[in-house]
Every structure is written in C-alpha cells, then in structure tokens.
Amino acid sequence: IMTKVGIYSILRVHTVIFGEDAGALASIAIPWLWPLAILTLIIGAIGVLASPNLRLTVANLVIISVGTLLIALAMQRESATSAALYYMLHTTLVTGALFLIADLISKQRGQAEDRYVVSRKITHGKILGIAFFISALTVVGMPPLSGFLGKVLILQAAEGFTEIAWVWPVILIAGVASLIAISRAGTTIFWRYSKESTNSEPIHPMKIMAVVLLLSASPLLVVFGGPVTDFTHQAAVQLHDTAQSVDALIPGGNK
C-alpha cells in the first residue's frame, strides 16, 4: 500500500507544483521518470526471476507494478493517469492477496516455509492452489482479469509517444518474467513434495475469507469496468486541472 501512496504523491505533487503553470519548473521531473520507470521494471523482472521464495517473488512483483505505474505517470496524459489509477486499484488488492496466500503456504510446509524447495505436501492444497492460480493469472495480466485490462489501458495510452518503442517491449518482457516466476512457484510448491507426513494446523476460515474478498476485486473490476474507468477518468481530469487543485487546497489561491 505504501508504494502506491508514493506513486500517488508523485502524481499529486507533479501535477500541482510542477504542472503546466510552473514556468521554468514545468515537467522538470519527466526526463528522469522515463529512465527510472524502465529501470524499475528491469530490476523487478530480474528480481522476480531470482527470488528464492514466494514472498520475495511477490515483493518483486510489486516493484514491477511500480515501474508500470511510473511509465503511466511519465506520459502526462489524462488517459494514462486514468489507466494508472485503475491499475493501482488492481495491483494493490491482488498483491495483498498474494502476500496473504504466501503466509498461509509457509505455515503449511514446515521448515521449508515458502522457499522453492521440495517439502511436505500442503494439507489444504486444493484451496490454496485455486487461490494461488487465480491470483497468479491476475497479477501476471492474463485475460480476462483486471491485470490484463489495466495493462491494455496503459499500453493504449502510450500511443503517439516516441518512448513507445521502449514501453511496449519492457512491459511485455516484465510480464513474461512474471509468468515464468509465478509458474515456477506454483509447480514447486504444489506439485513437488516429499512423502513426509503432514501435521499442519487447519486454516482459519476468516483467513480464507480475507483472500477471497481481495481476489474477488479482480473480476469485479472487469465486470464493472465501465463505471470504474469513468470514475478514474474523472479523477484524472481533476488531477490534471491545476487551477481546481489549487482552489481546493488554498481557496482563492488562483486570484
């Protein structure tokens, strides 16, 4: 959540303080945002492939999402900001669910926890397997879930930019790296296990309910995609309206 707060802070400060009316300081950070965004995606892609356990994999998936959001912010378009807000909703909820799933898995595998090593069979493998499968499809950006729609909106917003030659390949390569990493995680944790007896404690129903609630946001963001994108577009318009933002913060500040 705090990474998304940071992204929103960048967006808010940049549009209000360093917006079109800032004179010589207008868009001062944009030349830095493009390389930083691409570098963040590359670091996240390398990290997700090198992660030795599920929690580090999810953490690096968060880094990839930050890089994707930075690319959208660097475009300085209302359509890109709207896409970023939609993608922010998606990634915050889904990665939250993945962290919860990683914690539940680690408590089912004994000393191996969530490391990618052969361990005893998970007691509640079916429930956790289904939850992991859905969250994996969503976080990677596979259709028809919200991750796919969010990335499509960002890629569409990039049309017309000279940086599109970098944006599309880097986002798609990061997606492939995520798919490879999450596939390795699933096959190792759920399919490769020893004959060691399992004596894990049962999972509390409320913990499963928390995961279900977070994951249900993904299909809901698709089913209600129209109203949600309308809302994010209105928010983007307000964010890019410097005069309205100044009046909201300092009444009469534009006079």
Protein Blocks (a to p, Z undefined) as FASTA:
>chain_A
ZZmmmmmmmmmmmmmmmmmknojmgoklmmmmmmmmmmmmmmmmmmmmmpcbfklmmmmm
mmmmmmmmmmmmmnopaklmmmmmmmmmmmmmmmmmmmmmmmmmmmmnojnmmaccdddd
dfklmmmmmmmmmmmmmmnopafbfklmmmmmmmmmmgoiaklmmmmmmmmmmmmmmmmm
mmmmmmmmmmmccfbdcfbdcddfklmmmmmmmmmmmmmmmmmmmmmmmmmmmmmmmmmm
mklmmmmmmghklZZ
